[in-house]
């Protein structure tokens, strides 16, 4: 499942929660890191990002 966010350049960004290795708060919003030094910064606050990623990882009820 992919999760959609808005990138700092105002483009939509689709993220696979299974590939996320680290999430941190930055001045521009929230930085989401993946393996091999890749990352994306989105405008949503960290609490919203973590909630969205966690919901996507939960088994469907």
Helices and strands as residue ranges (DSSP letters): E 2-6, E 12-16, G 17-19, E 20-26, E 29-34, G 35-37, E 39-42, H 46-57
